[in-house]
Amino acid sequence: MNQSDVNPQRKSIRLKGYDYSKPGCYFVTIVTKNRDDLFGCVKDG
C-alpha cells in the first residue's frame, strides 16, 4: 500500500516558495501511535 492510498485527500500546508532549509523558528507536532505518552506529559498547563 502506498502513502497516497492511505489518505488521498491530505494536502500540504507548506508555504509555496518558502525555503524550509533556512534557519528559523518552526512549530513541530508529533503524535505517537495510539497517542501513547512516550515523550512525557504537560503539567500545570
mmCIF entry with sequence, helices, sheets and N, C-alpha, C, O atoms, coordinates in Angstrom:
data_MODEL
# 
_entry.id   MODEL 
# 
_entity.id                         1 
_entity.type                       polymer 
_entity.pdbx_number_of_molecules   1 
# 
_entity_poly.entity_id                      1 
_entity_poly.type                           'polypeptide(L)' 
_entity_poly.nstd_linkage                   no 
_entity_poly.nstd_monomer                   no 
_entity_poly.pdbx_seq_one_letter_code       MNQSDVNPQRKSIRLKGYDYSKPGCYFVTIVTKNRDDLFGCVKDG 
_entity_poly.pdbx_seq_one_letter_code_can   MNQSDVNPQRKSIRLKGYDYSKPGCYFVTIVTKNRDDLFGCVKDG 
_entity_poly.pdbx_strand_id                 A 
# 
loop_
_entity_poly_seq.entity_id 
_entity_poly_seq.num 
_entity_poly_seq.mon_id 
_entity_poly_seq.hetero 
1 1  MET n 
1 2  ASN n 
1 3  GLN n 
1 4  SER n 
1 5  ASP n 
1 6  VAL n 
1 7  ASN n 
1 8  PRO n 
1 9  GLN n 
1 10 ARG n 
1 11 LYS n 
1 12 SER n 
1 13 ILE n 
1 14 ARG n 
1 15 LEU n 
1 16 LYS n 
1 17 GLY n 
1 18 TYR n 
1 19 ASP n 
1 20 TYR n 
1 21 SER n 
1 22 LYS n 
1 23 PRO n 
1 24 GLY n 
1 25 CYS n 
1 26 TYR n 
1 27 PHE n 
1 28 VAL n 
1 29 THR n 
1 30 ILE n 
1 31 VAL n 
1 32 THR n 
1 33 LYS n 
1 34 ASN n 
1 35 ARG n 
1 36 ASP n 
1 37 ASP n 
1 38 LEU n 
1 39 PHE n 
1 40 GLY n 
1 41 CYS n 
1 42 VAL n 
1 43 LYS n 
1 44 ASP n 
1 45 GLY n 
# 
_struct_asym.id          A 
_struct_asym.entity_id   1 
# 
loop_
_struct_conf.conf_type_id 
_struct_conf.id 
_struct_conf.pdbx_PDB_helix_id 
_struct_conf.beg_label_comp_id 
_struct_conf.beg_label_asym_id 
_struct_conf.beg_label_seq_id 
_struct_conf.pdbx_beg_PDB_ins_code 
_struct_conf.end_label_comp_id 
_struct_conf.end_label_asym_id 
_struct_conf.end_label_seq_id 
_struct_conf.pdbx_end_PDB_ins_code 
_struct_conf.beg_auth_comp_id 
_struct_conf.beg_auth_asym_id 
_struct_conf.beg_auth_seq_id 
_struct_conf.end_auth_comp_id 
_struct_conf.end_auth_asym_id 
_struct_conf.end_auth_seq_id 
_struct_conf.pdbx_PDB_helix_class 
_struct_conf.details 
_struct_conf.pdbx_PDB_helix_length 
HELX_P HELX_P1 AA1 GLN A 3  ? VAL A 6  ? GLN A 3  VAL A 6  1 ? 4 
HELX_P HELX_P2 AA2 LYS A 33 ? ARG A 35 ? LYS A 33 ARG A 35 5 ? 3 
# 
_struct_conf_type.id          HELX_P 
_struct_conf_type.criteria    ? 
_struct_conf_type.reference   ? 
# 
loop_
_atom_site.group_PDB 
_atom_site.id 
_atom_site.type_symbol 
_atom_site.label_atom_id 
_atom_site.label_alt_id 
_atom_site.label_comp_id 
_atom_site.label_asym_id 
_atom_site.label_entity_id 
_atom_site.label_seq_id 
_atom_site.pdbx_PDB_ins_code 
_atom_site.Cartn_x 
_atom_site.Cartn_y 
_atom_site.Cartn_z 
_atom_site.occupancy 
_atom_site.B_iso_or_equiv 
_atom_site.pdbx_formal_charge 
_atom_site.auth_seq_id 
_atom_site.auth_comp_id 
_atom_site.auth_asym_id 
_atom_site.auth_atom_id 
_atom_site.pdbx_PDB_model_num 
ATOM 1   N N  . MET A 1 1  ? 0.860  -1.178 0.000  1.00 0.00 ? 1  MET A N  1 
ATOM 2   C CA . MET A 1 1  ? 0.000  0.000  0.000  1.00 0.00 ? 1  MET A CA 1 
ATOM 3   C C  . MET A 1 1  ? 0.903  1.237  0.000  1.00 0.00 ? 1  MET A C  1 
ATOM 4   O O  . MET A 1 1  ? 1.835  1.335  0.798  1.00 0.00 ? 1  MET A O  1 
ATOM 5   N N  . ASN A 1 2  ? 0.620  2.161  -0.887 1.00 0.00 ? 2  ASN A N  1 
ATOM 6   C CA . ASN A 1 2  ? 1.455  3.360  -0.898 1.00 0.00 ? 2  ASN A CA 1 
ATOM 7   C C  . ASN A 1 2  ? 0.767  4.490  -0.140 1.00 0.00 ? 2  ASN A C  1 
ATOM 8   O O  . ASN A 1 2  ? -0.437 4.433  0.109  1.00 0.00 ? 2  ASN A O  1 
ATOM 9   N N  . GLN A 1 3  ? 1.525  5.505  0.223  1.00 0.00 ? 3  GLN A N  1 
ATOM 10  C CA . GLN A 1 3  ? 1.043  6.581  1.098  1.00 0.00 ? 3  GLN A CA 1 
ATOM 11  C C  . GLN A 1 3  ? -0.177 7.297  0.509  1.00 0.00 ? 3  GLN A C  1 
ATOM 12  O O  . GLN A 1 3  ? -1.070 7.692  1.259  1.00 0.00 ? 3  GLN A O  1 
ATOM 13  N N  . SER A 1 4  ? -0.233 7.470  -0.798 1.00 0.00 ? 4  SER A N  1 
ATOM 14  C CA . SER A 1 4  ? -1.369 8.183  -1.390 1.00 0.00 ? 4  SER A CA 1 
ATOM 15  C C  . SER A 1 4  ? -2.669 7.390  -1.246 1.00 0.00 ? 4  SER A C  1 
ATOM 16  O O  . SER A 1 4  ? -3.751 7.975  -1.298 1.00 0.00 ? 4  SER A O  1 
ATOM 17  N N  . ASP A 1 5  ? -2.580 6.073  -1.066 1.00 0.00 ? 5  ASP A N  1 
ATOM 18  C CA . ASP A 1 5  ? -3.774 5.252  -0.869 1.00 0.00 ? 5  ASP A CA 1 
ATOM 19  C C  . ASP A 1 5  ? -4.333 5.392  0.542  1.00 0.00 ? 5  ASP A C  1 
ATOM 20  O O  . ASP A 1 5  ? -5.530 5.196  0.752  1.00 0.00 ? 5  ASP A O  1 
ATOM 21  N N  . VAL A 1 6  ? -3.488 5.727  1.506  1.00 0.00 ? 6  VAL A N  1 
ATOM 22  C CA . VAL A 1 6  ? -3.894 5.804  2.909  1.00 0.00 ? 6  VAL A CA 1 
ATOM 23  C C  . VAL A 1 6  ? -4.798 7.006  3.151  1.00 0.00 ? 6  VAL A C  1 
ATOM 24  O O  . VAL A 1 6  ? -5.852 6.862  3.771  1.00 0.00 ? 6  VAL A O  1 
ATOM 25  N N  . ASN A 1 7  ? -4.414 8.182  2.678  1.00 0.00 ? 7  ASN A N  1 
ATOM 26  C CA . ASN A 1 7  ? -5.187 9.398  2.876  1.00 0.00 ? 7  ASN A CA 1 
ATOM 27  C C  . ASN A 1 7  ? -5.082 10.268 1.621  1.00 0.00 ? 7  ASN A C  1 
ATOM 28  O O  . ASN A 1 7  ? -4.304 11.223 1.595  1.00 0.00 ? 7  ASN A O  1 
ATOM 29  N N  . PRO A 1 8  ? -5.850 9.949  0.592  1.00 0.00 ? 8  PRO A N  1 
ATOM 30  C CA . PRO A 1 8  ? -5.698 10.642 -0.683 1.00 0.00 ? 8  PRO A CA 1 
ATOM 31  C C  . PRO A 1 8  ? -6.113 12.106 -0.656 1.00 0.00 ? 8  PRO A C  1 
ATOM 32  O O  . PRO A 1 8  ? -5.775 12.838 -1.585 1.00 0.00 ? 8  PRO A O  1 
ATOM 33  N N  . GLN A 1 9  ? -6.837 12.570 0.377  1.00 0.00 ? 9  GLN A N  1 
ATOM 34  C CA . GLN A 1 9  ? -7.302 13.953 0.424  1.00 0.00 ? 9  GLN A CA 1 
ATOM 35  C C  . GLN A 1 9  ? -6.371 14.863 1.214  1.00 0.00 ? 9  GLN A C  1 
ATOM 36  O O  . GLN A 1 9  ? -6.654 16.053 1.350  1.00 0.00 ? 9  GLN A O  1 
ATOM 37  N N  . ARG A 1 10 ? -5.286 14.345 1.728  1.00 0.00 ? 10 ARG A N  1 
ATOM 38  C CA . ARG A 1 10 ? -4.371 15.149 2.531  1.00 0.00 ? 10 ARG A CA 1 
ATOM 39  C C  . ARG A 1 10 ? -3.646 16.161 1.644  1.00 0.00 ? 10 ARG A C  1 
ATOM 40  O O  . ARG A 1 10 ? -3.149 15.816 0.572  1.00 0.00 ? 10 ARG A O  1 
ATOM 41  N N  . LYS A 1 11 ? -3.591 17.403 2.099  1.00 0.00 ? 11 LYS A N  1 
ATOM 42  C CA . LYS A 1 11 ? -2.933 18.459 1.336  1.00 0.00 ? 11 LYS A CA 1 
ATOM 43  C C  . LYS A 1 11 ? -1.761 19.015 2.118  1.00 0.00 ? 11 LYS A C  1 
ATOM 44  O O  . LYS A 1 11 ? -1.762 18.994 3.349  1.00 0.00 ? 11 LYS A O  1 
ATOM 45  N N  . SER A 1 12 ? -0.780 19.504 1.419  1.00 0.00 ? 12 SER A N  1 
ATOM 46  C CA . SER A 1 12 ? 0.389  20.096 2.053  1.00 0.00 ? 12 SER A CA 1 
ATOM 47  C C  . SER A 1 12 ? 0.026  21.449 2.660  1.00 0.00 ? 12 SER A C  1 
ATOM 48  O O  . SER A 1 12 ? -0.709 22.230 2.055  1.00 0.00 ? 12 SER A O  1 
ATOM 49  N N  . ILE A 1 13 ? 0.543  21.723 3.858  1.00 0.00 ? 13 ILE A N  1 
ATOM 50  C CA . ILE A 1 13 ? 0.314  23.024 4.487  1.00 0.00 ? 13 ILE A CA 1 
ATOM 51  C C  . ILE A 1 13 ? 1.554  23.910 4.389  1.00 0.00 ? 13 ILE A C  1 
ATOM 52  O O  . ILE A 1 13 ? 1.607  24.985 4.988  1.00 0.00 ? 13 ILE A O  1 
ATOM 53  N N  . ARG A 1 14 ? 2.546  23.453 3.633  1.00 0.00 ? 14 ARG A N  1 
ATOM 54  C CA . ARG A 1 14 ? 3.767  24.239 3.463  1.00 0.00 ? 14 ARG A CA 1 
ATOM 55  C C  . ARG A 1 14 ? 3.493  25.477 2.611  1.00 0.00 ? 14 ARG A C  1 
ATOM 56  O O  . ARG A 1 14 ? 2.661  25.452 1.704  1.00 0.00 ? 14 ARG A O  1 
ATOM 57  N N  . LEU A 1 15 ? 4.211  26.562 2.919  1.00 0.00 ? 15 LEU A N  1 
ATOM 58  C CA . LEU A 1 15 ? 4.088  27.783 2.129  1.00 0.00 ? 15 LEU A CA 1 
ATOM 59  C C  . LEU A 1 15 ? 4.801  27.604 0.805  1.00 0.00 ? 15 LEU A C  1 
ATOM 60  O O  . LEU A 1 15 ? 5.962  27.195 0.772  1.00 0.00 ? 15 LEU A O  1 
ATOM 61  N N  . LYS A 1 16 ? 4.124  27.903 -0.275 1.00 0.00 ? 16 LYS A N  1 
ATOM 62  C CA . LYS A 1 16 ? 4.739  27.789 -1.592 1.00 0.00 ? 16 LYS A CA 1 
ATOM 63  C C  . LYS A 1 16 ? 5.855  28.814 -1.710 1.00 0.00 ? 16 LYS A C  1 
ATOM 64  O O  . LYS A 1 16 ? 5.669  29.984 -1.377 1.00 0.00 ? 16 LYS A O  1 
ATOM 65  N N  . GLY A 1 17 ? 7.003  28.379 -2.178 1.00 0.00 ? 17 GLY A N  1 
ATOM 66  C CA . GLY A 1 17 ? 8.114  29.281 -2.400 1.00 0.00 ? 17 GLY A CA 1 
ATOM 67  C C  . GLY A 1 17 ? 8.971  29.544 -1.167 1.00 0.00 ? 17 GLY A C  1 
ATOM 68  O O  . GLY A 1 17 ? 9.997  30.215 -1.270 1.00 0.00 ? 17 GLY A O  1 
ATOM 69  N N  . TYR A 1 18 ? 8.569  29.026 0.010  1.00 0.00 ? 18 TYR A N  1 
ATOM 70  C CA . TYR A 1 18 ? 9.359  29.258 1.221  1.00 0.00 ? 18 TYR A CA 1 
ATOM 71  C C  . TYR A 1 18 ? 10.453 28.211 1.321  1.00 0.00 ? 18 TYR A C  1 
ATOM 72  O O  . TYR A 1 18 ? 10.209 27.025 1.100  1.00 0.00 ? 18 TYR A O  1 
ATOM 73  N N  . ASP A 1 19 ? 11.666 28.653 1.658  1.00 0.00 ? 19 ASP A N  1 
ATOM 74  C CA . ASP A 1 19 ? 12.809 27.746 1.772  1.00 0.00 ? 19 ASP A CA 1 
ATOM 75  C C  . ASP A 1 19 ? 12.908 27.258 3.213  1.00 0.00 ? 19 ASP A C  1 
ATOM 76  O O  . ASP A 1 19 ? 13.432 27.964 4.075  1.00 0.00 ? 19 ASP A O  1 
ATOM 77  N N  . TYR A 1 20 ? 12.409 26.061 3.473  1.00 0.00 ? 20 TYR A N  1 
ATOM 78  C CA . TYR A 1 20 ? 12.398 25.497 4.821  1.00 0.00 ? 20 TYR A CA 1 
ATOM 79  C C  . TYR A 1 20 ? 13.778 25.047 5.296  1.00 0.00 ? 20 TYR A C  1 
ATOM 80  O O  . TYR A 1 20 ? 13.925 24.606 6.436  1.00 0.00 ? 20 TYR A O  1 
ATOM 81  N N  . SER A 1 21 ? 14.780 25.153 4.441  1.00 0.00 ? 21 SER A N  1 
ATOM 82  C CA . SER A 1 21 ? 16.137 24.804 4.872  1.00 0.00 ? 21 SER A CA 1 
ATOM 83  C C  . SER A 1 21 ? 16.823 25.991 5.555  1.00 0.00 ? 21 SER A C  1 
ATOM 84  O O  . SER A 1 21 ? 17.903 25.832 6.124  1.00 0.00 ? 21 SER A O  1 
ATOM 85  N N  . LYS A 1 22 ? 16.210 27.175 5.506  1.00 0.00 ? 22 LYS A N  1 
ATOM 86  C CA . LYS A 1 22 ? 16.780 28.369 6.148  1.00 0.00 ? 22 LYS A CA 1 
ATOM 87  C C  . LYS A 1 22 ? 16.583 28.288 7.665  1.00 0.00 ? 22 LYS A C  1 
ATOM 88  O O  . LYS A 1 22 ? 15.621 27.685 8.141  1.00 0.00 ? 22 LYS A O  1 
ATOM 89  N N  . PRO A 1 23 ? 17.505 28.902 8.421  1.00 0.00 ? 23 PRO A N  1 
ATOM 90  C CA . PRO A 1 23 ? 17.317 28.975 9.882  1.00 0.00 ? 23 PRO A CA 1 
ATOM 91  C C  . PRO A 1 23 ? 16.030 29.731 10.208 1.00 0.00 ? 23 PRO A C  1 
ATOM 92  O O  . PRO A 1 23 ? 15.659 30.674 9.509  1.00 0.00 ? 23 PRO A O  1 
ATOM 93  N N  . GLY A 1 24 ? 15.366 29.316 11.258 1.00 0.00 ? 24 GLY A N  1 
ATOM 94  C CA . GLY A 1 24 ? 14.144 29.991 11.666 1.00 0.00 ? 24 GLY A CA 1 
ATOM 95  C C  . GLY A 1 24 ? 13.474 29.235 12.793 1.00 0.00 ? 24 GLY A C  1 
ATOM 96  O O  . GLY A 1 24 ? 14.003 28.236 13.281 1.00 0.00 ? 24 GLY A O  1 
ATOM 97  N N  . CYS A 1 25 ? 12.325 29.705 13.201 1.00 0.00 ? 25 CYS A N  1 
ATOM 98  C CA . CYS A 1 25 ? 11.533 29.044 14.241 1.00 0.00 ? 25 CYS A CA 1 
ATOM 99  C C  . CYS A 1 25 ? 10.461 28.206 13.569 1.00 0.00 ? 25 CYS A C  1 
ATOM 100 O O  . CYS A 1 25 ? 9.747  28.676 12.683 1.00 0.00 ? 25 CYS A O  1 
ATOM 101 N N  . TYR A 1 26 ? 10.361 26.969 13.999 1.00 0.00 ? 26 TYR A N  1 
ATOM 102 C CA . TYR A 1 26 ? 9.380  26.065 13.428 1.00 0.00 ? 26 TYR A CA 1 
ATOM 103 C C  . TYR A 1 26 ? 8.604  25.388 14.548 1.00 0.00 ? 26 TYR A C  1 
ATOM 104 O O  . TYR A 1 26 ? 9.175  25.038 15.581 1.00 0.00 ? 26 TYR A O  1 
ATOM 105 N N  . PHE A 1 27 ? 7.317  25.206 14.348 1.00 0.00 ? 27 PHE A N  1 
ATOM 106 C CA . PHE A 1 27 ? 6.467  24.510 15.309 1.00 0.00 ? 27 PHE A CA 1 
ATOM 107 C C  . PHE A 1 27 ? 6.283  23.090 14.789 1.00 0.00 ? 27 PHE A C  1 
ATOM 108 O O  . PHE A 1 27 ? 5.805  22.886 13.673 1.00 0.00 ? 27 PHE A O  1 
ATOM 109 N N  . VAL A 1 28 ? 6.661  22.123 15.595 1.00 0.00 ? 28 VAL A N  1 
ATOM 110 C CA . VAL A 1 28 ? 6.591  20.729 15.183 1.00 0.00 ? 28 VAL A CA 1 
ATOM 111 C C  . VAL A 1 28 ? 5.618  19.996 16.099 1.00 0.00 ? 28 VAL A C  1 
ATOM 112 O O  . VAL A 1 28 ? 5.691  20.122 17.321 1.00 0.00 ? 28 VAL A O  1 
ATOM 113 N N  . THR A 1 29 ? 4.719  19.239 15.508 1.00 0.00 ? 29 THR A N  1 
ATOM 114 C CA . THR A 1 29 ? 3.770  18.431 16.265 1.00 0.00 ? 29 THR A CA 1 
ATOM 115 C C  . THR A 1 29 ? 4.086  16.964 16.018 1.00 0.00 ? 29 THR A C  1 
ATOM 116 O O  . THR A 1 29 ? 4.239  16.537 14.874 1.00 0.00 ? 29 THR A O  1 
ATOM 117 N N  . ILE A 1 30 ? 4.184  16.195 17.099 1.00 0.00 ? 30 ILE A N  1 
ATOM 118 C CA . ILE A 1 30 ? 4.449  14.758 16.986 1.00 0.00 ? 30 ILE A CA 1 
ATOM 119 C C  . ILE A 1 30 ? 3.318  14.016 17.684 1.00 0.00 ? 30 ILE A C  1 
ATOM 120 O O  . ILE A 1 30 ? 3.005  14.290 18.843 1.00 0.00 ? 30 ILE A O  1 
ATOM 121 N N  . VAL A 1 31 ? 2.714  13.084 16.975 1.00 0.00 ? 31 VAL A N  1 
ATOM 122 C CA . VAL A 1 31 ? 1.679  12.238 17.556 1.00 0.00 ? 31 VAL A CA 1 
ATOM 123 C C  . VAL A 1 31 ? 2.151  10.798 17.422 1.00 0.00 ? 31 VAL A C  1 
ATOM 124 O O  . VAL A 1 31 ? 2.544  10.365 16.339 1.00 0.00 ? 31 VAL A O  1 
ATOM 125 N N  . THR A 1 32 ? 2.110  10.061 18.522 1.00 0.00 ? 32 THR A N  1 
ATOM 126 C CA . THR A 1 32 ? 2.551  8.669  18.511 1.00 0.00 ? 32 THR A CA 1 
ATOM 127 C C  . THR A 1 32 ? 1.365  7.737  18.264 1.00 0.00 ? 32 THR A C  1 
ATOM 128 O O  . THR A 1 32 ? 0.207  8.135  18.391 1.00 0.00 ? 32 THR A O  1 
ATOM 129 N N  . LYS A 1 33 ? 1.671  6.520  17.918 1.00 0.00 ? 33 LYS A N  1 
ATOM 130 C CA . LYS A 1 33 ? 0.625  5.521  17.707 1.00 0.00 ? 33 LYS A CA 1 
ATOM 131 C C  . LYS A 1 33 ? -0.213 5.396  18.966 1.00 0.00 ? 33 LYS A C  1 
ATOM 132 O O  . LYS A 1 33 ? 0.336  5.270  20.061 1.00 0.00 ? 33 LYS A O  1 
ATOM 133 N N  . ASN A 1 34 ? -1.500 5.426  18.835 1.00 0.00 ? 34 ASN A N  1 
ATOM 134 C CA . ASN A 1 34 ? -2.458 5.355  19.950 1.00 0.00 ? 34 ASN A CA 1 
ATOM 135 C C  . ASN A 1 34 ? -2.309 6.524  20.925 1.00 0.00 ? 34 ASN A C  1 
ATOM 136 O O  . ASN A 1 34 ? -2.819 6.463  22.044 1.00 0.00 ? 34 ASN A O  1 
ATOM 137 N N  . ARG A 1 35 ? -1.623 7.575  20.514 1.00 0.00 ? 35 ARG A N  1 
ATOM 138 C CA . ARG A 1 35 ? -1.385 8.767  21.347 1.00 0.00 ? 35 ARG A CA 1 
ATOM 139 C C  . ARG A 1 35 ? -0.729 8.415  22.687 1.00 0.00 ? 35 ARG A C  1 
ATOM 140 O O  . ARG A 1 35 ? -0.997 9.054  23.703 1.00 0.00 ? 35 ARG A O  1 
ATOM 141 N N  . ASP A 1 36 ? 0.130  7.394  22.676 1.00 0.00 ? 36 ASP A N  1 
ATOM 142 C CA . ASP A 1 36 ? 0.857  6.991  23.886 1.00 0.00 ? 36 ASP A CA 1 
ATOM 143 C C  . ASP A 1 36 ? 1.802  8.108  24.325 1.00 0.00 ? 36 ASP A C  1 
ATOM 144 O O  . ASP A 1 36 ? 2.408  8.777  23.488 1.00 0.00 ? 36 ASP A O  1 
ATOM 145 N N  . ASP A 1 37 ? 1.929  8.310  25.652 1.00 0.00 ? 37 ASP A N  1 
ATOM 146 C CA . ASP A 1 37 ? 2.822  9.323  26.213 1.00 0.00 ? 37 ASP A CA 1 
ATOM 147 C C  . ASP A 1 37 ? 4.253  8.792  26.247 1.00 0.00 ? 37 ASP A C  1 
ATOM 148 O O  . ASP A 1 37 ? 4.691  8.243  27.258 1.00 0.00 ? 37 ASP A O  1 
ATOM 149 N N  . LEU A 1 38 ? 4.972  8.955  25.153 1.00 0.00 ? 38 LEU A N  1 
ATOM 150 C CA . LEU A 1 38 ? 6.357  8.485  25.084 1.00 0.00 ? 38 LEU A CA 1 
ATOM 151 C C  . LEU A 1 38 ? 7.359  9.580  25.410 1.00 0.00 ? 38 LEU A C  1 
ATOM 152 O O  . LEU A 1 38 ? 8.509  9.295  25.743 1.00 0.00 ? 38 LEU A O  1 
ATOM 153 N N  . PHE A 1 39 ? 6.921  10.842 25.317 1.00 0.00 ? 39 PHE A N  1 
ATOM 154 C CA . PHE A 1 39 ? 7.835  11.967 25.460 1.00 0.00 ? 39 PHE A CA 1 
ATOM 155 C C  . PHE A 1 39 ? 7.578  12.774 26.722 1.00 0.00 ? 39 PHE A C  1 
ATOM 156 O O  . PHE A 1 39 ? 8.071  13.896 26.837 1.00 0.00 ? 39 PHE A O  1 
ATOM 157 N N  . GLY A 1 40 ? 6.826  12.240 27.665 1.00 0.00 ? 40 GLY A N  1 
ATOM 158 C CA . GLY A 1 40 ? 6.498  12.973 28.883 1.00 0.00 ? 40 GLY A CA 1 
ATOM 159 C C  . GLY A 1 40 ? 5.089  13.535 28.766 1.00 0.00 ? 40 GLY A C  1 
ATOM 160 O O  . GLY A 1 40 ? 4.345  13.205 27.843 1.00 0.00 ? 40 GLY A O  1 
ATOM 161 N N  . CYS A 1 41 ? 4.736  14.395 29.723 1.00 0.00 ? 41 CYS A N  1 
ATOM 162 C CA . CYS A 1 41 ? 3.410  14.992 29.693 1.00 0.00 ? 41 CYS A CA 1 
ATOM 163 C C  . CYS A 1 41 ? 3.487  16.447 30.152 1.00 0.00 ? 41 CYS A C  1 
ATOM 164 O O  . CYS A 1 41 ? 4.459  16.859 30.786 1.00 0.00 ? 41 CYS A O  1 
ATOM 165 N N  . VAL A 1 42 ? 2.461  17.211 29.826 1.00 0.00 ? 42 VAL A N  1 
ATOM 166 C CA . VAL A 1 42 ? 2.393  18.627 30.200 1.00 0.00 ? 42 VAL A CA 1 
ATOM 167 C C  . VAL A 1 42 ? 1.773  18.717 31.589 1.00 0.00 ? 42 VAL A C  1 
ATOM 168 O O  . VAL A 1 42 ? 0.720  18.135 31.851 1.00 0.00 ? 42 VAL A O  1 
ATOM 169 N N  . LYS A 1 43 ? 2.439  19.454 32.472 1.00 0.00 ? 43 LYS A N  1 
ATOM 170 C CA . LYS A 1 43 ? 1.900  19.673 33.824 1.00 0.00 ? 43 LYS A CA 1 
ATOM 171 C C  . LYS A 1 43 ? 1.632  21.146 34.020 1.00 0.00 ? 43 LYS A C  1 
ATOM 172 O O  . LYS A 1 43 ? 2.388  21.982 33.525 1.00 0.00 ? 43 LYS A O  1 
ATOM 173 N N  . ASP A 1 44 ? 0.588  21.479 34.719 1.00 0.00 ? 44 ASP A N  1 
ATOM 174 C CA . ASP A 1 44 ? 0.212  22.866 35.031 1.00 0.00 ? 44 ASP A CA 1 
ATOM 175 C C  . ASP A 1 44 ? 0.097  23.712 33.776 1.00 0.00 ? 44 ASP A C  1 
ATOM 176 O O  . ASP A 1 44 ? 0.562  24.851 33.747 1.00 0.00 ? 44 ASP A O  1 
ATOM 177 N N  . GLY A 1 45 ? -0.520 23.163 32.738 1.00 0.00 ? 45 GLY A N  1 
ATOM 178 C CA . GLY A 1 45 ? -0.802 23.923 31.510 1.00 0.00 ? 45 GLY A CA 1 
ATOM 179 C C  . GLY A 1 45 ? 0.339  23.973 30.593 1.00 0.00 ? 45 GLY A C  1 
ATOM 180 O O  . GLY A 1 45 ? 0.248  24.576 29.524 1.00 0.00 ? 45 GLY A O  1 
# 
